[in-house]
Amino acid sequence: MMQLHPWNTDFRWASTRPPDLRRLSDDQVARFETDGYLVVDGVFDRASLDEVTAALDDDEAEADALLQQMPDQRISIAESGAITFAPHAVKRSEVARRFTRHPTLLDVVHDLLGNDVRLYWDQLVYKKPEKPREFPWHQDNGYTFVEPQQYLTCWVPLVDATVANGCPWIVPGLHRLGTLRHHWREPLGFECLDAHPDAVAAEAPAGSVVVFSSLTPHKTGPNTTDAVRKTYIIQYAPDGSVVLDGDPDRGPATERTPASDPDRQFTVIRDGVATA
Ligand SMILES: O=C(O)CCC(=O)C(=O)O
């Protein structure tokens, strides 16, 4: 059963659309606000995808090598052969920093988040074919509670993402409720829904981006192909966003940390202008 997160007491979805649009149409922004997601075509060319993949594959290989040394080849929800996570490539790689500032991507981000935006998080997520596994229904704000609750996830497929290799599935419309309560599902991760009749697959060719709200329930299916599904997830938040900490079942947050680490949460758009 769906329930609200205890810290989600007075949420109202608010449009963060600026008056001037740079990449998206009025119709696309309206669809994003209604459905909570969009697949935006033609953001990256093959050369940019190849460059970032070549630069970051080693990061993922390191994350996988670490998992292989662990009992059951696992750390929490990451497991060698199933799903690997390599966070914060921007701290190490100029190519990653450039990719997160790609002008077309930032135009999309501008059109949905407005004029003052920081990078919030970046991570590679590779779904491996050896142990096909779904990633359960969750909202990104269900893992770490950020305020304002609305930020933006850009799920960038580095290869074509299909139902067969584990593209995202979305439940349209539920982002308007704000953050839902999540339960831990061993060993797969936090979950906010069992199943939903309105779920739609967001297949996305390499070069496109699946853009969704931090409040949009999404899952990914198992990779049933024989190739790795490679994704770079890049999240952007309005400048001034804070991360809340504490035990939601024991009362209000006990800590509020600005999401402004200069090494990985740098400003990407200031006063409407992309920063260098
Ligand atoms: O890319 C995936 O397979 C799932 C990753 C995801 O949804 C997340 O990191 O929030």
The ligand as an SDF file (V2000), in Angstrom:
LIG
                    3D

 10  9  0  0  0  0  0  0  0  0999 V2000
   19.7200    2.0540  -13.5900 O   0  0  0  0  0  0  0  0  0  0  0  0
   19.1730    1.1710  -12.9120 C   0  0  0  0  0  0  0  0  0  0  0  0
   19.0940    0.0090  -13.2730 O   0  0  0  0  0  0  0  0  0  0  0  0
   18.5230    1.5390  -11.6120 C   0  0  0  0  0  0  0  0  0  0  0  0
   19.2150    2.6680  -10.9590 C   0  0  0  0  0  0  0  0  0  0  0  0
   18.2840    3.5850  -10.2690 C   0  0  0  0  0  0  0  0  0  0  0  0
   17.1010    3.6280  -10.4810 O   0  0  0  0  0  0  0  0  0  0  0  0
   18.8610    4.4980   -9.2910 C   0  0  0  0  0  0  0  0  0  0  0  0
   20.1010    4.4840   -9.0810 O   0  0  0  0  0  0  0  0  0  0  0  0
   18.0880    5.2610   -8.6910 O   0  0  0  0  0  0  0  0  0  0  0  0
  1  2  2  0
  2  3  1  0
  2  4  1  0
  4  5  1  0
  5  6  1  0
  6  7  2  0
  6  8  1  0
  8  9  2  0
  8 10  1  0
M  END
$$$$
